[in-house]
Amino acid sequence: QVQLVESGGGSVQTGGSLRLSCVASGYSVSDARMAWFRQAPGKEREGVATIHTGFRRTYYAEAVQGRFAIYQGNAENTLYLHMDSLKPEDTGMYYCAATSSSERLYGRSGDLSPDRYPYWGQGTQVTVSS
């Protein structure tokens, strides 16, 4: 059974940084197709970044490009999202998601469709104050 557990959220001021972690069990991060999503109150869940760790390919939503980085960590079976230059509009619940490693990463917005990811964590809250 696949389990994803996020951590690392918190409250920061505008311009601050955070690193989110996603520890996977029952699923190998070493050859994986995974992503981070976020959801603000009253808004739909939106994709932030996705990675295929086996092919070392990434894709970012335009809103976070140049500020966020998704990567596989050296720690056991962990995916990270490093976030710099945080803005109030980055506030939301952040979710780790995973799908089959056979899912290709095309480098376009469809890669961040929530429907493509059957496995989800419970989320970690990020709050950015102005």
N, C-alpha and C positions, 0 to 999 in steps of 0.2 A: 504494500500500500504506500502510495506516494504521500509524503508530508512535507510541507514547506513552512518554515517558521521564521518570520521577520523580526528584526530588532534594530535599534539604533535611532529611532525617531526621537523627536524632542522639540523644544521651543528655542528658536534662535531669532536674532534680529536681522533685518535686511542686510545683505552682504555677507552673512555668515555661511558656515559650511557644516555639513553633516555627512556621515557615511552610514548607509543602511546595509544590513546583512540579511542574507536569506540562507538558512541552513536546510539542506535537503536530506531526507531519508527515504529509502526505497527508490531512489532516482540518482543517477550519476551526473554530477555537474561537469565532469571532464569531457563528455561528448554530449552536449545538451543544447536544446533550443529553449531559451528562457527569456523572461521579460519582466520589467517593472511597469506597473500601472499606478495611477492615482485617481482619487475621487474626492472632490470638494463637496461640501453640503449643498444639496439641491442641484448638483450637476451630474452628468453621466461620467462613468469611468472612462478615463483616457489613457492611452499608451504613452509611456515616457521614453523607454529605451528597450531594445531587444538585442540578443546576442546568440550566435551559434558558436559555442566554445570549441567545438571540434574543428570548424573551418576558420575560427578567429575572425568572424565577421560581426559587425555591429550596425545598428541603425537607430537614429534618435529622432524624436519629434522635434519639429522646428523650434518650438518654444524653449527647449532645454539645450539645444545644440551649442557646443562650446562651453557649457557650464557643468554638465553632468557627464559622468563616465560609468559605464557598466563593464564589469570585468569579473573573471573567475579568480578567487583568492587562493593563496597558498594554504589557507586553513582547510581542514577536511570538509570537502563537499559544500563549499560556500560560494554564493554569488554576492557581489557587492554592487551598490550604487553610490558613487561618490558625488556629492552635490556641492558646488561652489556658487558664490555670488547669488545666494538665495533671495527670492523676492516674495512679497506677500502673496502673489498669485500662485506660488508653489505650494501653498498651504493645502493640506488634504491628508486623507488616509492613503498610505502607499502599500501596494500589494505586490508580492512576488508571484510569478506565474510560470508554468512549465508545460511543455508539450513534447511530443515525440521528437527525437533527434533527427528523424527522417524528414521533418518539416523544413523546407528550404527557406532561406532568408534572402528575399529578393532585393532588399534595399529600397522599399517603398512603403507608403503608409499602411497598406494592407497587412504588413508584417506585425502591426500593432493592433490588429482587430482582436478584441477580447474573445470572440467566438473561436479563435484558433487555439485557445489554451484551456485544456480540461482540468488542470491542476492549479489550485490557488492556496495561498496562505491566508492567515487571518488579518493581516495588515498591521502597520505601525504608523502612528500619527506624527505628522510633521506640521509644525506651526511656525510661520515666519511673521514677525511683527515689524511694523514700520517705525 
